[in-house]
Amino acid sequence: MIRPIVHDEALLSRPSLPAGADDLGTAQDLLDTLRAHNQECVGMAANMIGVSRRIIVFNDEGRLRAMLNPEIVRRSRPYETEEGCLSLTGVRPATRYLSIRVRFQDTALAEHTETFTGMTAQIIQHECDHLEGILI
């Protein structure tokens, strides 16, 4: 189901709680909502649709993916950039890393650890900031 986008900075500033099997519907809603906004958005976190759970979805080079409880366990090669956000107005500066290693669960709740680079890594970092209540 496509859900409305949250713009309330107070709500977006709250850290999210761990996700579990009961939150798989939220992951699907996030994927549906990202698909509906694919012309203007490449990633979303659950708090952007009003759910305070550790779930992100993102465009991974043309394939939409969901991660539950993502944790960035390694970062390398920092750089400065500017990013926009569907929940916030304007563009803001951010420090990102060209390569990251992420531990997460997929929608079958299987655990994975993967390395991401480039734009995909940047998207994941932005969405993981949302999970921590960090607004760019």
C-alpha positions as CSV (number, residue, x, y, z in Angstrom):
1,M,0.0,0.0,0.0
2,I,1.3,3.5,-0.9
3,R,1.6,5.5,2.3
4,P,1.7,9.3,2.8
5,I,5.2,10.9,3.4
6,V,5.9,12.3,6.8
7,H,7.4,15.8,6.9
8,D,7.3,16.4,10.7
9,E,10.9,16.9,11.7
10,A,10.1,16.1,15.3
11,L,8.9,12.6,14.3
12,L,11.7,12.1,11.9
13,S,14.3,13.0,14.6
14,R,13.4,10.0,16.8
15,P,15.6,6.9,16.6
16,S,13.7,3.8,15.3
17,L,13.1,0.5,17.1
18,P,14.3,-2.9,15.9
19,A,12.1,-4.5,13.2
20,G,10.9,-8.1,13.2
21,A,8.5,-10.5,11.5
22,D,5.5,-8.3,12.5
23,D,6.9,-5.4,10.5
24,L,7.1,-7.2,7.1
25,G,4.0,-5.4,6.0
26,T,5.7,-2.1,6.6
27,A,8.6,-3.2,4.4
28,Q,6.1,-3.9,1.6
29,D,4.4,-0.6,2.1
30,L,7.8,1.1,1.9
31,L,8.6,-0.6,-1.4
32,D,5.2,0.3,-2.8
33,T,5.7,3.9,-1.7
34,L,9.2,4.1,-3.1
35,R,7.9,2.7,-6.4
36,A,5.2,5.4,-6.5
37,H,7.9,8.1,-6.0
38,N,10.6,6.6,-8.2
39,Q,10.9,9.8,-10.3
40,E,12.0,11.8,-7.3
41,C,13.3,9.4,-4.7
42,V,15.8,6.5,-4.6
43,G,15.4,5.4,-1.0
44,M,13.2,5.5,2.0
45,A,13.2,4.7,5.7
46,A,10.1,3.5,7.7
47,N,9.9,6.7,9.7
48,M,9.3,8.5,6.4
49,I,5.9,6.8,6.3
50,G,5.2,7.2,10.0
51,V,6.5,3.8,11.3
52,S,9.4,4.0,13.8
53,R,11.1,0.7,12.9
54,R,14.5,-0.1,11.5
55,I,13.6,-0.8,7.9
56,I,14.9,0.8,4.7
57,V,14.2,0.4,1.0
58,F,16.4,1.6,-1.8
59,N,17.1,1.4,-5.5
60,D,20.2,-0.8,-6.0
61,E,21.1,-0.1,-9.6
62,G,17.5,-0.6,-10.9
63,R,16.4,-3.3,-8.4
64,L,14.4,-2.3,-5.3
65,R,15.6,-3.9,-2.1
66,A,14.5,-3.9,1.5
67,M,16.7,-4.2,4.6
68,L,15.5,-4.8,8.1
69,N,17.8,-3.7,11.0
70,P,20.7,-2.5,8.8
71,E,23.9,-1.7,10.6
72,I,26.9,-0.2,8.8
73,V,29.8,-2.1,10.2
74,R,32.6,-0.6,8.0
75,R,33.1,2.7,6.2
76,S,35.9,3.8,3.9
77,R,36.9,6.7,1.7
78,P,34.9,9.7,3.0
79,Y,33.7,12.5,0.8
80,E,31.5,15.5,1.0
81,T,28.3,15.8,-1.0
82,E,24.8,17.4,-1.0
83,E,21.6,15.5,-0.7
84,G,17.9,16.1,-0.9
85,C,15.2,14.2,0.9
86,L,11.5,13.5,0.1
87,S,10.6,14.3,3.7
88,L,12.6,17.6,3.9
89,T,12.8,20.7,1.7
90,G,16.0,21.8,0.1
91,V,19.4,20.3,-0.3
92,R,21.8,19.8,2.6
93,P,25.5,19.0,3.0
94,A,26.5,15.5,4.1
95,T,29.7,13.4,4.7
96,R,29.4,10.0,3.1
97,Y,31.7,7.1,2.4
98,L,32.4,5.6,-1.0
99,S,32.4,2.1,0.3
100,I,30.4,0.6,3.2
101,R,29.8,-2.9,4.6
102,V,26.3,-3.5,6.0
103,R,24.9,-6.2,8.2
104,F,21.1,-6.6,7.8
105,Q,18.1,-9.0,7.5
106,D,16.2,-9.5,4.3
107,T,12.4,-9.8,4.1
108,A,12.7,-13.6,4.9
109,L,14.6,-12.5,8.0
110,A,17.8,-14.1,6.8
111,E,20.9,-12.4,7.9
112,H,23.4,-11.0,5.4
113,T,26.5,-8.9,5.2
114,E,27.3,-7.1,2.0
115,T,29.6,-4.4,0.7
116,F,28.1,-1.5,-1.3
117,T,29.9,1.3,-3.2
118,G,29.1,4.5,-5.0
119,M,25.5,5.8,-5.3
120,T,24.0,2.7,-3.7
121,A,26.3,3.2,-0.6
122,Q,25.3,6.8,-0.4
123,I,21.6,6.0,-0.5
124,I,22.0,3.4,2.3
125,Q,23.9,5.8,4.5
126,H,21.2,8.5,4.1
127,E,18.4,6.0,5.0
128,C,20.4,4.6,7.9
129,D,20.7,8.2,9.2
130,H,16.9,8.4,9.2
131,L,16.8,5.2,11.4
132,E,19.0,7.0,13.9
133,G,16.9,10.2,13.8
134,I,19.6,12.1,12.0
135,L,18.3,14.7,9.5
136,I,20.7,15.8,6.9
